[in-house]
Amino acid sequence: MGQLCLLVFAGPVVKVANMILAGSVLNAGGESHFVLVMESLATWVVGAPTAFAAAFVFSFTVWAVFLLLSLAEVVRLAVGWR
């Protein structure tokens, strides 16, 4: 189980791409309101409900919950890239 956790936590490529895109490129281009809405919706519409359901309804393990929580990062990247 420890190795699975390590694999899940070791792959932050999408998270780093989001930091660059939302944290610098879009904000520098004057799209700070868009970034706020994108980050908020991805967190509270996709990430939190998915993680809550995975943890408390389906009783997934910690690494599986984190993996599903990372789905919000993929949504952010898709919306921000567009």
C-alpha positions as CSV (number, residue, x, y, z in Angstrom):
1,M,0.0,0.0,0.0
2,G,2.9,2.4,0.7
3,Q,4.2,2.0,-2.8
4,L,0.8,2.9,-4.3
5,C,0.6,6.0,-2.2
6,L,4.1,7.0,-3.3
7,L,3.2,6.5,-7.0
8,V,0.0,8.6,-6.6
9,F,1.8,11.4,-4.8
10,A,4.8,11.4,-7.1
11,G,3.1,12.4,-10.3
12,P,2.3,16.1,-10.0
13,V,2.7,16.9,-13.7
14,V,-0.9,18.2,-14.1
15,K,-0.7,20.2,-10.8
16,V,2.5,21.9,-11.9
17,A,1.0,22.7,-15.3
18,N,-2.0,24.3,-13.5
19,M,0.3,26.3,-11.3
20,I,2.0,27.7,-14.4
21,L,-1.2,28.3,-16.3
22,A,-3.5,29.7,-13.7
23,G,-0.9,31.2,-11.3
24,S,1.1,33.1,-13.9
25,V,0.0,33.0,-17.5
26,L,-3.8,33.7,-17.1
27,N,-3.4,36.1,-14.2
28,A,-0.7,38.0,-16.1
29,G,-3.0,38.2,-19.0
30,G,-5.7,39.9,-16.9
31,E,-7.9,36.8,-16.5
32,S,-7.9,36.8,-12.7
33,H,-11.7,36.6,-12.4
34,F,-11.7,33.6,-14.8
35,V,-9.0,31.9,-12.7
36,L,-11.0,32.5,-9.5
37,V,-14.2,31.0,-11.0
38,M,-12.3,28.1,-12.6
39,E,-10.4,27.2,-9.4
40,S,-13.5,27.5,-7.2
41,L,-15.8,25.4,-9.4
42,A,-13.2,22.7,-10.0
43,T,-12.7,22.4,-6.3
44,W,-16.2,22.6,-5.0
45,V,-18.1,21.0,-7.9
46,V,-15.7,18.3,-8.9
47,G,-13.0,17.7,-6.3
48,A,-14.7,17.9,-3.0
49,P,-17.8,15.9,-3.8
50,T,-15.8,13.2,-5.5
51,A,-13.4,12.9,-2.6
52,F,-16.2,13.0,-0.1
53,A,-18.2,10.2,-1.9
54,A,-15.0,8.1,-2.3
55,A,-14.1,8.4,1.3
56,F,-17.4,8.2,3.2
57,V,-19.8,6.5,0.8
58,F,-17.6,4.0,-1.0
59,S,-14.8,3.7,1.7
60,F,-11.9,3.9,-0.7
61,T,-8.3,3.9,0.6
62,V,-6.4,7.1,1.1
63,W,-4.4,6.8,-2.1
64,A,-7.6,6.2,-4.1
65,V,-9.3,9.2,-2.6
66,F,-6.3,11.4,-3.4
67,L,-6.2,10.0,-6.9
68,L,-9.9,10.9,-7.4
69,L,-9.3,14.3,-5.8
70,S,-6.6,14.9,-8.4
71,L,-9.4,14.7,-11.0
72,A,-10.1,18.3,-10.2
73,E,-6.6,19.2,-11.4
74,V,-7.4,17.6,-14.7
75,V,-10.6,19.6,-15.0
76,R,-8.8,22.8,-14.2
77,L,-6.1,22.0,-16.8
78,A,-8.7,21.3,-19.5
79,V,-10.8,24.4,-18.8
80,G,-7.7,26.7,-18.4
81,W,-6.0,25.4,-21.5
82,R,-9.1,26.1,-23.6
